[in-house]
Every structure is written in C-alpha cells, then in structure tokens.
Amino acid sequence: MTQAPTTVPALDQQAAVIASLQQTITELQAQSLIQNSRKRRRGGNAPAGTQHSGRPIRRLVSINADIFTILVDGQRIYRERKAAEDDGDIDDDLLGLADNAALTDEERKIIETRQMEDRRLNEYITLHAVVPTLENKRRELKDKPEELAEFIKALSKGANDTRSTDLTNVKNWMVDWLNDSKLSPEPRLTKDVSNRGIKHDVCGGLMTPIQYDWDNEEVRDKIRHNDAQFPLSISFFFRLFYRNFRGDVNNVDEGFLKSPLLIKAAKMILTSPSSATGGVQLSDDEGPENPPEKRQHTDEHAVTTKRNLRKNNAAIMGLDGKITPRLIAYICVLTWFSLSGVDWWRDSYMGVSFHALYDWIVDYFESPKDGTVEKKIADDLLAWWVRAVFPHYRGVASQSTPVTNSNNILAQQRRARARAQTTF
C-alpha cells in the first residue's frame, strides 16, 4: 500500500520518495491535462487549470500553510539538513526521547524544533508530488516573479476553495449524521449552524476533551464560560475523535481516531455522500469490523448514467484504498470545526488552535521512529482507516492472496508427485 511518507526520509532517498508519491496521483495529472485542454478549447485561461491542480493541497499537504512559506521553508530546511549531513552533524537520538520527563527544557526545545522541521520538509516533498508541474514551473518562471506569483496564487485559490466546499458539506451532512443518531440532539441541528457550538449539549459534549465530565452541570457551565480552570484546549483528546465518543483518560490511545463521525466525513469527501448517509450508530461502531451493507439499487437507480461514471475524489487523487496521515488530520479538523457553530474558516475557537490540532495529529502518525510501539500503533490505525473508509475496495493485497495460495498449492502438489515418482 502506497502512502505519504510517515517519517522524513534520508536526503539521498528523497527522489525515490517523490517518485513514489507521484505514482499515486497519475489520475490527478490526467484530470489536470483534460481540464487545461478544455479551457483552451473554450478560450479560457491557464489559471483555471492551475486552480484544479491545487485542489488536493489542503487535503494532502497542509490544511492552511501558505504555499510560498512551504516552498521557502522547505528549501531552507533541505539545504541545512544537507549541509549538516555532509558535516556529520545530524543526530536523531533525542527524537526517540520526546516523551521522556527527564529532558531539559533546552533538549525539549531541540526536539520540538526538529519535529516542526520534519513536518515542514514533508510538506515540501508532498507538495511537489501533489502538483507535479510545480518544479518545472518554478524553473520556467524564475526570472518572472509576477507570473510565478500568479501561478501560486491560483494553486492557493484551488486549495482554499476545495477546503471551503469540504467544510460546507461536512457541516450540512452533520444534520443527518447527528439528528438520526441515538444521541438525539435537542434542539435538533439545522443547516443554520448558529445553534451549534459549546452551548449545545450534544455538540458541546463532542467538542470537549475526555478529561472533563460533560455530564456534570457545573463543569459544563464552567467550560461554556471559558473558566480558566476548564480550558477547552487542555488537550486534543476530544470525545468526537473516539469510538462511540467515549475515551479512557488512563488509556487515551484506546479507540482514538476511530470515531464514526470521522469515518462518515472521510467517506463523504473521498467517495460519495451516499456512502455516508444515515445517523451514526453507537452500538455497532461504523468501522472495518462492521462495514455498512451495500445498498440494493432499485430499478429507478439501475440505469447507468454519465454522471455516475465520474471518478470520485479518492480516484482522482490516486487514493483508492489509501489513507494518509495528513488526510486524517484534515478530516479531524473539519469535523470538529463543523460542530463549533462558526460560519467561516478561522484559525481557532475558544482557545483551540486548528493549526496546532492539525500538526499534532500529523505528528501522531509521522513522528514515531521505526520499530517503536508508537510506530506500530500509528501504522495499525492507518490500516484500520483504510478498511473503514474503503470496506469494499479490492486492492493489491486482497488480489495477491489467491495468487499466493494457488502458487503454494501447485508447488506442494508438484513436489508430492516428484517424490512419488522417485519411489518407483
């Protein structure tokens, strides 16, 4: 299964990493070429095609980082790492001690800086994979800064417009997901988000960290009034992110990021709204263990149309049967945001920084070192997401099983026949 890199590769391996990532977005490149061709035939201009190329950036690269900043920081970090590698000054030993309480403030600052740089470098690598024309365009327009700025501005518009569309869709579908669930919110949610947020009993409960007892009326009141002793931003272990919306403060990994709402949002964004219909089911958590049944098509829907032959977003982005850490982080932020009652995109809500939340979830997957317990937890969770979002996807792994079994049967029987012949 091809995925975005979960750790920053060695510098001499980055070309291979980019090549691998580019392979997963072949469909996106084809779509971009088709869009550009259509625009030229209609007499349109290039930026429209460029905007289309920018659509996956918020989903796969960064939820809100400025593209200019990604390019500048990425180049700087790459050069600094290359120089340090040449001098033999790179030391990764501290990174494995990130959770060690005995670390000094200076050591902890070094670790945090290194993790931030790793994150930025991964953004830089992934951006060039998601927009394959970017590097050539930068070379082509290196002496034309105004044209280069327009190109990147068009990419940004495509990226931000897609985020706005995704956010609007998640906010609208949240009405059905919660109203039709056993949570039975009162008042009922509507597409007017003004009745959501921390003031709403169900939305507020989902938005709060598991450290707080939301059922306690006094606690609820303190959180709603932004009491200094009950900040909403005490941690990112929000109930919304947990299986059945219940987490264990003594084992925060258990059920974390296995929320039925997150899976519904992912299906809506990646596959189709119809795959995410209906309320969330708390008793039989919608995940790979209990995938939704395939819908029976009536005669009314049996006719194949040009519309239902269109590729979904997952196929266009080369993500059929694939999930990346940054995509999960993107979905987490959009889903939590959709409960807040805020109409437009902003950077924070009641002290909760969406940028910090996104980065933290990215680090949850990308920062653990190979061979550690944390890395296994992250890899197992990614695999769970693939099964949950694409329950009926027949990928390479499922196709390879009968091939392997058939070859084993042939080999065993041929060896048995060969042994039998040697006995006569």
Disulfide bonds with the S-S distance in Angstrom:
none
